[in-house]
Structures are given as structure tokens and as C-alpha cells.
Amino acid sequence: MGLYNNNNTIEGDLPLVALKPSQIRLRAFDFGVCSGQNFGRRWSKLVKLLHCILTVDAYPKRKQASWNIKSKYWNFPPGPKALPIIGNIHHLDLKRPNKSLIQLSEKYGSVFSIQIGSDKRVVLCGYETVKDALINHADEFAGRPRMALFDELFLGHGVVFSRDENWKVMRRFTLSTLRDFGMGKKTIENKIYEENDSLTQKLQSYNGKPFENTRVMNAAVANIIVSILLDRRFEYDDPTILRLMHLVNENIRLLGSPMALLYNVFPSVLQWLPGSHKTVIKNIEELRSFVRETFTAHRNHLDINNQRNFIDAFLVKQKEEKPDPELYFNDKNLTTLVIDLFAAGMETTSTTLRWGLLLMMKYPDIQIKVQNEIEKVIGLAQPQTEHRKEMPYTDAVIHEIQRFGDIVPGNLPHATTQDITFKGYFLPKGTHVIPLLTSVLKDKAHFDKPEEFYPQHFLDSEGNFVKREAFIPFSAGRRSCVGENLAKMELFLFFTRLLQNFTFKAPPGEELDITPALGFTSPPKAYNMCAIPRN
């Protein structure tokens, strides 16, 4: 990153704070933050750059701002001392910030604060604290904070990052419509049976030879949510579904990058720089274009008395809401809502299944026990959701895959919807809250071996399945996952069918790595596997 004055001479490490903002010009080249190359050195340069740019503009306002902040946060949770401009960013491992937050909780307690740039955030750790916030004070913690990149991507529309009345209307519509089109019912279960047949045939085509499973698992799971949204399915090598999956997967990976975190803190500066945030914005625009073309075609053939899918149902509500196009059922909400459901409906479930197959290869004795239970209860028949209650060990293994996989470790951010005193601390309305999900799924008070893959977490001494109250992989409260019931059905039916038909092994000589990859979610690192057909 080069920093130049108006004479185009490099200022280097001179005291740049003396420059006026108009004298500073950026040349964005060789920055490399998004690629992770030489990150420490470039991070140091970025901190210097941000400090000098922001300090020259911020100093005259500091005294008044300081007084306002002190009065607003008079009894705020404790936390590490923040530096000017950057706050506590230097306390975080930007590649795995959730681990840093866990470490800070050991010093400051289950409710503490950090400052990211000038934005104060409250972190909640452990099941009891997270439950108290999201369940016991569900309405007060049901908001979403304003974050530059997410606001730019979703514009306050859809269901995941929307707020206030728009969120309430979209969530109610989404839940009722997903149920109407089969979520939790036999109709969608039949769709999963059909997709299981296609997935089994695809895996058989590899003839036990090694292959990387991300694309095929993504496509199989994506077809279930696509059947609800569009009333169709894609072949696994269809260019359209491959492109859509690529856009979603890349965005989820990049949204967990250091550059995305920094963009949310310093958008006015970083909007002029290249980096992963630019790719994320470009990808979301391509997704929007696809969705707009799709619902335009549906609108041209809409039959109010024969609603074929989720998009049709939305378009019917849109007709009912006219003539006011500014109400909730507008094209912008529809576009974002479809993207929300496609991304969430594919990514988390397929990632969990990929964790499951990796862990079965890593622990073959557990894989054998699951297969034995499948043979005893199901035999060669089609696995059905009603079998689950007769399969405590398989049920425990699936739960432990979700707990150990820890797919969304940081949860989605929440915000307080009103002033509230929580655990003795005052949180003003709009406080950015991080209910740290990984601290719940790995809470030592609820799980004997939180860092290990241990299905006995969900079994009693007699082998019966036991529910754990700290098992909340779909979060909890008003903002819990709208597709939870669908995901549970998919996980059981896909997982049991796969282990009924195949034994999964690592290719000869390959080591299995069960540390997660980097991203907004925590997928397993890409791996090869052999699907050996069973007699």
C-alpha cells in the first residue's frame, strides 16, 4: 500500500498526522489483505493509514463525543482498554475472532464489551447468559445492528438482516409459506427421498475412487430448497446451479475474511480500496439478477388459484397489497428473501453433512455403530423420519456432528431494541450484541468433552437419547433459523441413506484434518473421500 502526497512523493513512515485530509491520496496496489499474504505487515500499514486519516478529521469533535459516549455507556459491561481509532481490533485474531472472544471472556466474564473502531459491542458467552438474553429477554434482543457491508448487500430487506416491522412481516410470511410448501411434512420428505436416489446414484458412479464432495453435497441439499422456491431441481452438473453455488460459497467464505470485518468498521476509507468486499458486492448483484429474471418469468405465468412455489405465493401477496408498492411485499424484499433462503438452506445443511462424512472417516468405529443401527431398524428400506425415534445412537451422532461442527460459531449479530439492564449492566437501545454460539455448544458446564467428538454427550448410561438444553445450533429466540425443521429432516434422511448405502474411507495415505476452514461459517477443509458401496 503506498501513501502519497500531492507531489507524488512517498511519505513512508513520516508523521502523517500532520497532513491535511486533502493532501492524502491513496494508491491501491499490492495490498493483499483479501488474499492473506503477508497479512501482519500489511495490517500494520493499514492501522497506520487509518490512524492518520481519521485522526486529522476526528480530533475537533473528540471532546464533545467523549462526553456523549460516557453518558450513554455509564454502566456498560467491562472489557479491554480500547485504542483510539481502532478500538480493540488489536486484541482479535482477525482470521478466528471467536477464539479471541472466548479468551477475553475468561478474563472479563460472561458479559463483556469490546470496541471495534468506534463501535461498542457486547459479547455474551455460555449457555446461561445467551439463554437469558435470547429466550428470557427475546423481544429486547431481537434487533439487528447496522453494519456497513451487510447493509450494502441486503439493504434492510429479506428476513436475515432486516429489522423492525419489515422483518416481522417477512418472517411470518416465510414461516407460514415454508409450512404450506411442505416444511416438516410428508410432501417435502418425498422430495428428499427422490434427491437421495439421485445422490446415491452419483456417489455410485465414482466406483469407490477418491473425489472431493463439496459440489455434489451442495447440489443435493440446494435442490431441496430450490424445489420450494422454484418448484424444480437441477442436475448436479447444470451450469446454473454450479454458478449459484459458487457465488454463495465464495461470499460466505469472504464475509469471514479480515477485510470484511475491517470494511464494517471503516467503510468510508476501505470503499476506495480493492479487496474481498468488492467481490462480495459483485457476487450479490449477480445473484440478484438471477432472482429478478426468475420471478419476472413467474409473474408472467402467475395463477392465483394454483400457487406452484414460494415465489408464486409472494407474488400473490404482492397483488393483494397493491396499489401501494412501498409496502412489504415489494420486489426488493422478494429478491433478498429468495437469496436468504437459498444461501441458508444450502450452506449450513450441506456443510453439516460434509462434517458428518469427514468425522465418520476419522472415527470408523462410530460409523460402524451407526450402520449397525440402520441395519437393525431400517434394513434395506427407505429411511423415514419416523425411524429416528427408534435410532438413539444415530440421533446422538447427528446431534454431535452439529455440536462439534459448530457451523456458525459467532452466531448472527443481534441488537437491543430498547434500553435494557441486563445482568446488572445498562445496554442502550441499538447496542450491537454478539451471542457467541460456540461458547454455548462448547460450554464445559453442559458438555463433558466440549473439544472432542463424543456422541455420548447425547446418550444416557443405558444408550437412550438425551436432549441437552445447551444444544442450540440454530440459535434461539425471535431470530432463530426459520428453516430449522427442514434442516433437521434433511440431516437425518441424507445421513442415514448415505451410511446405509456406503462406507466412507479416506484415500490411501491421506491424513484427515478436522480443523475448520476460514469463513463466515466454519466448514471442514476440502477433503477427498472414497464412497465404498455396501452389499
C-alpha positions as CSV (number, residue, x, y, z in Angstrom):
1,M,0.0,0.0,0.0
2,G,1.5,3.3,-1.0
3,L,0.7,6.6,0.7
4,Y,1.5,9.6,-1.4
5,N,1.2,13.4,-1.0
6,N,0.2,15.9,-3.8
7,N,3.8,15.9,-5.1
8,N,3.6,12.2,-5.6
9,T,6.4,11.6,-3.2
10,I,6.3,8.7,-0.8
11,E,5.7,9.8,2.8
12,G,6.6,6.4,4.2
13,D,6.8,6.4,8.0
14,L,6.8,10.2,8.4
15,P,4.4,11.7,11.0
16,L,1.5,11.7,8.5
17,V,-1.0,13.0,11.1
18,A,0.4,16.5,10.3
19,L,-1.1,16.2,6.8
20,K,-4.5,17.6,5.9
21,P,-7.1,15.2,4.5
22,S,-7.0,16.9,1.2
23,Q,-3.2,16.2,0.9
24,I,-3.6,12.5,1.3
25,R,-4.1,10.4,-1.8
26,L,-4.2,6.6,-1.8
27,R,-2.8,4.3,-4.4
28,A,-4.4,0.9,-4.0
29,F,-1.9,-1.8,-5.2
30,D,-0.2,-4.8,-3.7
31,F,-2.4,-4.5,-0.6
32,G,-3.2,-8.2,-0.4
33,V,-5.4,-8.2,2.7
34,C,-8.1,-10.2,0.9
35,S,-5.6,-12.9,-0.1
36,G,-4.0,-13.1,3.3
37,Q,-0.4,-12.6,2.0
38,N,2.0,-11.0,4.4
39,F,-1.0,-10.1,6.5
40,G,0.8,-8.9,9.6
41,R,2.9,-6.4,7.7
42,R,0.0,-5.0,5.7
43,W,-2.2,-5.0,8.8
44,S,0.4,-2.8,10.5
45,K,0.4,-0.4,7.5
46,L,-3.4,-0.3,7.4
47,V,-3.6,0.6,11.1
48,K,-1.1,3.5,10.5
49,L,-3.1,4.6,7.5
50,L,-6.4,4.6,9.2
51,H,-5.0,6.3,12.2
52,C,-3.6,9.2,10.3
53,I,-6.6,9.7,8.0
54,L,-9.2,9.5,10.8
55,T,-7.3,11.5,13.4
56,V,-6.9,14.6,11.3
57,D,-10.7,14.7,10.9
58,A,-11.8,13.4,14.2
59,Y,-9.9,15.5,16.8
60,P,-12.0,18.7,16.9
61,K,-15.1,16.5,17.7
62,R,-13.5,14.4,20.3
63,K,-14.3,16.3,23.5
64,Q,-18.0,16.6,22.8
65,A,-18.2,13.0,21.5
66,S,-16.3,11.7,24.6
67,W,-18.9,13.4,26.9
68,N,-21.8,11.9,24.9
69,I,-20.3,8.4,24.9
70,K,-19.6,8.5,28.7
71,S,-23.2,9.5,29.5
72,K,-24.6,6.8,27.2
73,Y,-22.4,4.0,28.4
74,W,-22.3,4.9,32.1
75,N,-22.7,1.3,33.3
76,F,-21.5,-0.7,30.4
77,P,-20.0,-4.2,30.6
78,P,-16.3,-4.3,31.3
79,G,-13.7,-5.1,28.6
80,P,-10.2,-4.5,27.4
81,K,-8.9,-0.9,27.1
82,A,-9.5,0.4,23.6
83,L,-7.0,2.3,21.5
84,P,-8.0,5.5,19.6
85,I,-9.4,4.8,16.1
86,I,-9.1,1.0,16.0
87,G,-10.6,0.2,19.4
88,N,-9.8,-3.4,20.3
89,I,-9.1,-4.8,16.9
90,H,-5.5,-5.5,18.0
91,H,-6.9,-7.9,20.6
92,L,-8.5,-10.1,17.9
93,D,-7.2,-12.8,15.7
94,L,-9.0,-11.5,12.6
95,K,-8.9,-14.9,11.0
96,R,-10.5,-16.6,14.0
97,P,-12.0,-13.8,16.1
98,N,-14.4,-16.1,18.0
99,K,-11.4,-17.8,19.7
100,S,-10.1,-14.4,20.8
101,L,-13.6,-13.6,22.3
102,I,-13.6,-16.8,24.2
103,Q,-10.2,-15.9,25.7
104,L,-11.4,-12.5,26.6
105,S,-14.4,-13.9,28.4
106,E,-12.1,-15.9,30.7
107,K,-10.8,-12.5,32.0
108,Y,-13.9,-10.3,31.8
109,G,-16.8,-12.7,32.4
110,S,-19.8,-14.0,30.5
111,V,-20.9,-10.4,29.6
112,F,-18.2,-8.1,28.4
113,S,-17.6,-5.4,25.8
114,I,-15.2,-4.8,23.0
115,Q,-14.8,-1.8,20.8
116,I,-14.4,-2.3,17.0
117,G,-13.3,1.0,15.6
118,S,-15.7,3.4,17.4
119,D,-18.5,0.8,17.6
120,K,-19.0,-0.7,21.1
121,R,-20.2,-4.3,21.1
122,V,-21.4,-6.6,23.9
123,V,-20.3,-10.3,23.9
124,L,-22.4,-12.9,25.6
125,C,-20.8,-16.2,26.5
126,G,-22.0,-19.5,27.9
127,Y,-25.4,-21.1,27.7
128,E,-27.0,-19.5,30.8
129,T,-26.1,-16.0,29.6
130,V,-27.1,-16.5,26.0
131,K,-30.4,-18.2,27.0
132,D,-31.2,-15.3,29.4
133,A,-30.8,-12.8,26.5
134,L,-32.3,-14.6,23.6
135,I,-35.1,-16.5,25.3
136,N,-35.9,-14.8,28.6
137,H,-35.5,-11.3,27.0
138,A,-36.4,-12.3,23.5
139,D,-38.0,-9.1,22.3
140,E,-35.3,-6.9,23.8
141,F,-32.5,-8.7,21.9
142,A,-34.4,-9.3,18.6
143,G,-32.8,-6.5,16.6
144,R,-30.1,-6.4,14.0
145,P,-27.3,-3.9,14.3
146,R,-26.3,-1.6,11.4
147,M,-23.2,-3.0,9.7
148,A,-21.9,-1.3,6.6
149,L,-21.2,-4.3,4.4
150,F,-24.4,-6.2,5.3
151,D,-26.5,-3.0,4.9
152,E,-25.0,-2.5,1.5
153,L,-25.6,-6.2,0.5
154,F,-29.1,-6.6,1.8
155,L,-30.4,-3.0,2.1
156,G,-32.6,-4.0,5.1
157,H,-34.7,-6.4,3.0
158,G,-35.4,-10.1,3.3
159,V,-35.5,-11.9,6.6
160,V,-32.0,-12.5,7.8
161,F,-30.7,-8.9,8.1
162,S,-33.9,-6.9,8.0
163,R,-35.3,-5.0,11.0
164,D,-38.4,-3.8,12.8
165,E,-41.8,-4.3,11.2
166,N,-40.4,-5.3,7.8
167,W,-38.6,-8.2,9.5
168,K,-41.7,-9.3,11.4
169,V,-43.8,-9.3,8.3
170,M,-41.2,-11.2,6.2
171,R,-40.5,-13.8,9.0
172,R,-44.2,-14.5,9.4
173,F,-44.7,-14.9,5.7
174,T,-41.6,-17.1,5.4
175,L,-42.6,-19.5,8.2
176,S,-46.2,-19.9,7.0
177,T,-45.2,-20.3,3.4
178,L,-42.5,-22.8,4.1
179,R,-45.0,-24.9,6.1
180,D,-47.5,-24.6,3.2
181,F,-45.0,-26.0,0.8
182,G,-44.1,-28.9,3.0
183,M,-41.6,-28.0,5.6
184,G,-41.9,-30.6,8.3
185,K,-44.5,-32.6,6.2
186,K,-44.5,-35.7,4.1
187,T,-44.6,-33.7,0.9
188,I,-41.1,-32.4,1.4
189,E,-39.9,-35.7,2.8
190,N,-40.8,-37.3,-0.5
191,K,-38.7,-34.7,-2.3
192,I,-35.8,-35.7,-0.1
193,Y,-36.3,-39.4,-0.9
194,E,-36.1,-38.5,-4.6
195,E,-33.0,-36.4,-4.1
196,N,-31.4,-39.2,-2.1
197,D,-31.9,-41.6,-5.0
198,S,-30.0,-39.1,-7.3
199,L,-27.3,-38.6,-4.7
200,T,-26.8,-42.3,-4.2
201,Q,-26.5,-42.9,-8.0
202,K,-24.0,-40.0,-8.2
203,L,-21.8,-41.5,-5.5
204,Q,-22.0,-44.9,-7.0
205,S,-20.7,-43.5,-10.3
206,Y,-17.3,-42.9,-8.6
207,N,-16.8,-46.6,-8.2
208,G,-15.1,-46.2,-4.8
209,K,-12.5,-43.9,-6.2
210,P,-11.5,-40.7,-4.4
211,F,-13.4,-37.5,-5.0
212,E,-14.0,-34.1,-3.3
213,N,-17.6,-33.9,-2.1
214,T,-18.4,-30.2,-1.7
215,R,-20.1,-29.7,-5.1
216,V,-22.2,-32.8,-5.1
217,M,-23.3,-32.3,-1.4
218,N,-24.1,-28.7,-2.0
219,A,-26.2,-29.5,-5.1
220,A,-28.2,-32.3,-3.4
221,V,-29.1,-30.0,-0.5
222,A,-29.7,-27.0,-2.7
223,N,-32.2,-28.9,-4.8
224,I,-34.5,-29.3,-1.7
225,I,-34.8,-25.5,-1.1
226,V,-34.9,-24.9,-4.8
227,S,-37.9,-27.2,-5.0
228,I,-39.7,-25.0,-2.5
229,L,-38.6,-21.7,-4.1
230,L,-38.9,-22.5,-7.8
231,D,-40.6,-25.9,-7.9
232,R,-37.8,-27.5,-9.9
233,R,-34.5,-29.3,-9.4
234,F,-31.1,-29.1,-11.2
235,E,-28.8,-31.9,-12.3
236,Y,-25.6,-31.8,-10.4
237,D,-23.5,-30.6,-13.4
238,D,-26.0,-28.0,-14.5
239,P,-24.1,-24.7,-15.2
240,T,-26.8,-22.6,-13.5
241,I,-26.8,-24.4,-10.1
242,L,-23.0,-24.6,-10.2
243,R,-22.7,-20.8,-10.7
244,L,-25.2,-20.1,-8.0
245,M,-23.4,-22.4,-5.5
246,H,-20.1,-20.8,-6.4
247,L,-21.4,-17.3,-5.7
248,V,-22.9,-18.3,-2.4
249,N,-19.9,-20.3,-1.2
250,E,-17.5,-17.6,-2.2
251,N,-19.5,-14.9,-0.4
252,I,-19.8,-16.9,2.8
253,R,-16.1,-17.5,2.8
254,L,-15.2,-13.9,2.1
255,L,-17.6,-12.5,4.6
256,G,-15.5,-14.1,7.3
257,S,-12.3,-12.5,6.0
258,P,-10.3,-9.8,7.8
259,M,-11.1,-7.3,5.0
260,A,-14.9,-7.8,5.5
261,L,-14.5,-7.2,9.3
262,L,-12.5,-4.0,8.6
263,Y,-14.9,-2.8,6.0
264,N,-17.7,-2.8,8.5
265,V,-15.6,-0.6,10.8
266,F,-14.1,1.8,8.3
267,P,-16.3,1.8,5.2
268,S,-15.7,5.4,4.2
269,V,-12.0,4.5,3.8
270,L,-12.0,1.0,2.5
271,Q,-14.7,1.5,-0.1
272,W,-11.9,3.0,-2.2
273,L,-9.6,0.0,-1.8
274,P,-9.6,-3.3,-3.7
275,G,-10.3,-6.4,-1.6
276,S,-12.8,-9.2,-0.8
277,H,-15.6,-6.7,0.0
278,K,-15.7,-5.7,-3.7
279,T,-16.0,-9.4,-4.8
280,V,-18.9,-9.9,-2.3
281,I,-20.8,-6.9,-3.6
282,K,-20.3,-8.1,-7.2
283,N,-21.4,-11.6,-6.4
284,I,-24.6,-10.4,-4.7
285,E,-25.5,-8.3,-7.7
286,E,-25.2,-11.4,-9.9
287,L,-27.5,-13.3,-7.5
288,R,-30.0,-10.5,-7.6
289,S,-30.0,-10.5,-11.4
290,F,-30.8,-14.3,-11.5
291,V,-33.6,-13.9,-8.9
292,R,-35.2,-10.9,-10.7
293,E,-35.2,-12.8,-14.0
294,T,-36.7,-15.8,-12.3
295,F,-39.6,-14.0,-10.6
296,T,-40.3,-11.9,-13.7
297,A,-40.9,-15.1,-15.6
298,H,-43.1,-16.4,-12.8
299,R,-45.1,-13.2,-12.8
300,N,-45.9,-13.7,-16.5
301,H,-47.4,-17.1,-15.8
302,L,-48.9,-16.5,-12.3
303,D,-52.1,-18.3,-11.5
304,I,-53.6,-17.1,-8.2
305,N,-55.5,-20.3,-7.7
306,N,-52.5,-22.5,-8.4
307,Q,-49.5,-21.3,-6.5
308,R,-46.7,-23.5,-7.5
309,N,-43.9,-22.4,-5.2
310,F,-42.7,-19.8,-2.7
311,I,-42.2,-17.1,-5.4
312,D,-45.8,-17.5,-6.6
313,A,-47.0,-17.2,-3.0
314,F,-45.1,-13.9,-2.6
315,L,-46.4,-12.5,-5.9
316,V,-50.0,-13.3,-4.9
317,K,-49.4,-11.3,-1.6
318,Q,-47.9,-8.5,-3.7
319,K,-51.1,-8.3,-5.8
320,E,-53.2,-8.2,-2.6
321,E,-51.0,-5.3,-1.3
322,K,-51.4,-3.1,-4.3
323,P,-51.8,-0.2,-5.1
324,D,-49.1,0.8,-2.6
325,P,-45.8,-0.6,-3.9
326,E,-43.9,0.7,-0.9
327,L,-45.4,-1.8,1.5
328,Y,-43.7,-5.0,2.5
329,F,-44.4,-7.3,-0.5
330,N,-42.2,-5.5,-3.0
331,D,-39.6,-6.8,-5.5
332,K,-36.6,-5.8,-3.3
333,N,-37.9,-7.9,-0.4
334,L,-38.7,-10.8,-2.7
335,T,-35.2,-10.7,-4.3
336,T,-33.4,-10.6,-0.9
337,L,-35.7,-13.2,0.7
338,V,-35.0,-15.8,-2.1
339,I,-31.3,-15.2,-1.7
340,D,-31.5,-15.5,2.1
341,L,-33.4,-18.8,1.8
342,F,-31.2,-20.3,-0.9
343,A,-28.0,-19.5,0.8
344,A,-29.1,-20.5,4.3
345,G,-30.9,-23.6,3.0
346,M,-27.9,-24.9,1.2
347,E,-24.8,-23.8,3.1
348,T,-25.4,-24.9,6.7
349,T,-27.0,-28.2,6.0
350,S,-24.5,-29.3,3.3
351,T,-21.7,-28.1,5.5
352,T,-23.0,-30.2,8.4
353,L,-23.3,-33.3,6.2
354,R,-19.7,-32.8,5.0
355,W,-18.6,-32.6,8.6
356,G,-20.5,-35.8,9.2
357,L,-18.8,-37.7,6.5
358,L,-15.4,-36.5,7.5
359,L,-16.0,-37.5,11.1
360,M,-17.2,-40.9,10.1
361,M,-14.0,-41.5,8.2
362,K,-12.0,-40.1,11.2
363,Y,-13.8,-42.4,13.6
364,P,-14.7,-45.6,11.7
365,D,-15.9,-47.4,14.9
366,I,-18.6,-44.8,15.2
367,Q,-19.5,-45.2,11.5
368,I,-19.9,-49.0,12.0
369,K,-22.2,-48.5,15.1
370,V,-24.4,-46.2,13.0
371,Q,-24.5,-48.7,10.2
372,N,-25.4,-51.5,12.6
373,E,-28.3,-49.5,13.9
374,I,-29.5,-48.7,10.4
375,E,-29.5,-52.4,9.5
376,K,-31.4,-53.3,12.7
377,V,-34.1,-50.7,12.4
378,I,-34.4,-49.9,8.7
379,G,-32.7,-52.7,6.8
380,L,-32.8,-52.1,3.1
381,A,-36.0,-49.9,3.3
382,Q,-36.1,-46.2,2.6
383,P,-35.1,-44.2,5.7
384,Q,-38.0,-42.2,7.0
385,T,-38.3,-39.5,9.7
386,E,-40.4,-41.8,11.8
387,H,-37.4,-44.1,12.2
388,R,-35.5,-41.5,14.1
389,K,-37.2,-42.2,17.5
390,E,-36.0,-45.9,17.2
391,M,-32.4,-44.9,16.5
392,P,-30.9,-43.2,19.6
393,Y,-27.3,-43.8,18.6
394,T,-27.7,-42.4,15.1
395,D,-29.7,-39.4,16.5
396,A,-26.9,-38.8,19.1
397,V,-24.2,-38.9,16.4
398,I,-26.1,-36.4,14.2
399,H,-26.5,-34.0,17.2
400,E,-22.8,-34.3,18.0
401,I,-21.9,-33.6,14.4
402,Q,-23.8,-30.4,14.6
403,R,-22.3,-29.5,18.0
404,F,-18.7,-30.3,17.1
405,G,-19.0,-28.8,13.6
406,D,-20.1,-25.5,15.2
407,I,-21.2,-24.2,11.8
408,V,-22.0,-20.6,12.8
409,P,-19.6,-20.1,15.8
410,G,-20.2,-16.3,16.2
411,N,-24.0,-16.5,15.6
412,L,-25.5,-13.7,13.6
413,P,-25.2,-10.3,15.3
414,H,-28.1,-9.1,17.4
415,A,-29.0,-5.6,18.7
416,T,-31.1,-4.4,21.6
417,T,-34.5,-3.0,20.5
418,Q,-34.8,-0.8,23.7
419,D,-32.8,0.3,26.7
420,I,-32.3,-2.6,29.0
421,T,-30.5,-3.5,32.2
422,F,-29.1,-7.0,31.7
423,K,-27.0,-8.9,34.2
424,G,-26.5,-5.7,36.1
425,Y,-25.3,-3.7,33.1
426,F,-27.1,-1.0,31.2
427,L,-27.3,-1.6,27.4
428,P,-28.8,1.3,25.5
429,K,-31.1,0.8,22.6
430,G,-29.3,-0.3,19.4
431,T,-26.3,-1.9,21.2
432,H,-24.6,-4.4,19.0
433,V,-24.7,-7.8,20.7
434,I,-22.7,-11.0,19.9
435,P,-24.4,-14.1,21.4
436,L,-21.4,-16.3,21.0
437,L,-22.9,-19.6,19.8
438,T,-19.6,-21.5,20.0
439,S,-19.4,-20.7,23.7
440,V,-22.8,-22.5,24.2
441,L,-22.1,-25.5,22.1
442,K,-18.8,-26.0,23.9
443,D,-19.9,-24.9,27.3
444,K,-18.0,-27.1,29.8
445,A,-20.9,-26.9,32.3
446,H,-23.1,-28.8,29.8
447,F,-20.7,-31.0,27.7
448,D,-18.2,-33.3,29.4
449,K,-15.7,-33.2,26.5
450,P,-16.5,-30.0,24.6
451,E,-13.5,-30.0,22.3
452,E,-13.9,-33.7,21.3
453,F,-16.3,-35.5,19.0
454,Y,-18.2,-37.5,21.6
455,P,-21.7,-38.8,20.7
456,Q,-22.1,-39.9,24.4
457,H,-22.9,-36.2,25.1
458,F,-26.5,-37.1,23.9
459,L,-26.8,-40.6,25.4
460,D,-27.5,-41.8,28.9
461,S,-25.9,-44.8,30.6
462,E,-28.4,-47.2,29.0
463,G,-27.9,-45.8,25.5
464,N,-31.1,-43.8,25.3
465,F,-31.1,-40.4,23.5
466,V,-30.9,-37.5,25.9
467,K,-31.7,-33.9,24.9
468,R,-29.2,-31.2,26.0
469,E,-30.7,-27.7,26.7
470,A,-27.4,-26.1,25.6
471,F,-27.8,-27.7,22.1
472,I,-28.9,-24.6,20.1
473,P,-27.1,-24.8,16.7
474,F,-30.0,-23.0,15.1
475,S,-29.7,-20.2,17.7
476,A,-32.7,-19.4,19.8
477,G,-35.4,-16.8,20.4
478,R,-37.0,-14.5,17.9
479,R,-34.1,-14.7,15.4
480,S,-33.7,-18.5,15.4
481,C,-33.4,-20.2,12.0
482,V,-36.7,-20.2,10.1
483,G,-35.7,-23.4,8.3
484,E,-34.8,-25.4,11.4
485,N,-37.4,-28.2,10.9
486,L,-36.4,-28.6,7.3
487,A,-32.7,-28.8,8.2
488,K,-33.4,-31.5,10.9
489,M,-35.3,-33.6,8.4
490,E,-32.7,-33.3,5.7
491,L,-29.8,-34.1,8.0
492,F,-31.4,-37.3,9.3
493,L,-32.7,-38.6,5.9
494,F,-29.5,-37.8,3.9
495,F,-27.1,-39.0,6.6
496,T,-28.9,-42.4,7.2
497,R,-29.3,-43.0,3.5
498,L,-25.6,-42.3,2.8
499,L,-24.4,-44.7,5.6
500,Q,-27.0,-47.3,4.6
501,N,-25.5,-47.5,1.1
502,F,-21.8,-46.6,1.6
503,T,-18.9,-46.9,3.9
504,F,-16.8,-43.8,3.8
505,K,-13.0,-44.0,3.9
506,A,-10.0,-41.7,3.3
507,P,-8.0,-42.3,0.2
508,P,-4.9,-44.4,1.0
509,G,-2.1,-42.3,2.5
510,E,-4.2,-39.2,3.1
511,E,-4.4,-37.6,6.6
512,L,-7.8,-36.4,7.8
513,D,-7.8,-32.8,9.2
514,I,-10.7,-31.9,11.4
515,T,-9.8,-28.3,12.0
516,P,-12.3,-25.9,10.3
517,A,-11.6,-23.7,7.3
518,L,-11.9,-19.9,7.5
519,G,-15.1,-18.2,6.6
520,F,-18.3,-16.6,7.9
521,T,-19.3,-20.2,8.7
522,S,-16.9,-23.0,9.8
523,P,-16.9,-25.6,7.1
524,P,-14.4,-28.5,7.1
525,K,-11.3,-28.0,4.9
526,A,-11.8,-29.6,1.5
527,Y,-11.0,-33.3,1.6
528,N,-11.2,-36.3,-0.7
529,M,-13.1,-39.4,0.2
530,C,-13.9,-42.8,-1.1
531,A,-17.6,-44.0,-1.0
532,I,-17.4,-47.8,-0.9
533,P,-20.8,-49.3,-1.9
534,R,-22.2,-51.7,0.7
535,N,-23.9,-55.0,0.0
